[in-house]
Amino acid sequence: MTDERILPITDDVSWIGVLDPGLITFDIVMETKYGTTYNSYFINAEKKAVIETTKEKFWPTYLSKLKHVTDPSEIQYIIVDHTEPDHSGNIRNLLAVAPDATVVGSGNAIKFLRDQTGHDFKSLVVKSGDTLDLGNKTLHFINAPNLHWPDSIYTWLEEDRLLFTCDSFGCHFCHEAMYDDAVGDFDDAFTYYFDAILRPFSKYMLQAIEKIKPLDIRCICPGHGPILRSNWQKYVDLSAKYASRAIAMPNEKRILIAYVSAYENTTLLAHKIAEGLSQSCDFLIDICDIESMHFSKLEDKIAHCSGMILGSPTLNQNILPQIYQFFAAVNPIRDKGKLAAAFGSYGWSGEASRMIETNFSLLKLRVFDQNVMVKFKPHEPDFERCISFGKAFADRMIEMYQLSCNL
Ligand code: FEO
């Protein structure tokens, strides 16, 4: 689909972004069943400005849109609220046709862009409270770090009452209509996007929402998905709700037992460990075979647990691919400090527990000082060990839970 449309937001501000309906995954692992959009905005002020660019491969379409709204060489400012290449991918190309432009962003953003573009450019570092005079319009900058990189800021266009937020309040949802009141229901895309991109940064999301409360917002212009011209408050409120819930999660009483099993031996261990857990605590026990589990479901389970026990057979002195996928779904920013342990059946050497514990440690989880490894098929004494192990793990979880409640 070639999209040449420019969409008005106010008399002087236009959407000049691009549609990417065929995108299957974002950042390699995030499923994007509705595709996405890379939103860029043009401010037709006395000093012309562009906010965000687009992914690099869309340069021909993007340049064509830019030329519809202005002579690119007249662009004086390029505002970057976030420098992940889905937004900053065309900064280098844009600077080539707008050589006098000054790139405006946080200190981190400018540093990141120098590495991304490989050359120097005119820049202006901004922080909360700073303003930029566009002649007849004024931009205000708001620190909003870690949404979703350390470089992120929000930009407020005072006269038009528009808030530009890049990843915040966005979603991977591609629809030609582009306005939130014209694209139909996109709530599931919004929720999924928050979970995948922003949930690890929930504390920062809440801080940013506090900062924008005093603004008399007409429209929120995110970096992905629908332009929020009618229902922006709904999506700010949803973001606050999801972020608050995520922050409360360390106190959530849920233990994940995840495993793979070739001959049901590791399965038997998993269920006996669960028995021990349930004898000693009232935490919800989420026990699951992850052999065929989709990455996003696995990630969801890890995000929602407060402790995890991971089981793998040892195969040729190694753990299984699904166990490596489990580690890929752990997010140290989100999961740091959760209690984690290993178990499994093995035949000859039994490296699985050490490999699991080492990976947990590297991912900043708190490694439990016990594990259960059983040679070949478990028998009654092994089951008793599993139950004792489960009880000990439960006791430690209760201690940690009480500690977190007293903080
Ligand atoms: Fe849409 Fe973090 O980039």
Boltz pocket constraint, residues with backbone or C-beta under 6 A from the ligand:
constraints:
  - pocket:
      binder: B
      contacts: [[A, 82], [A, 84], [A, 86], [A, 87], [A, 147], [A, 148], [A, 149], [A, 166], [A, 167], [A, 223], [A, 224]]
      max_distance: 6.0
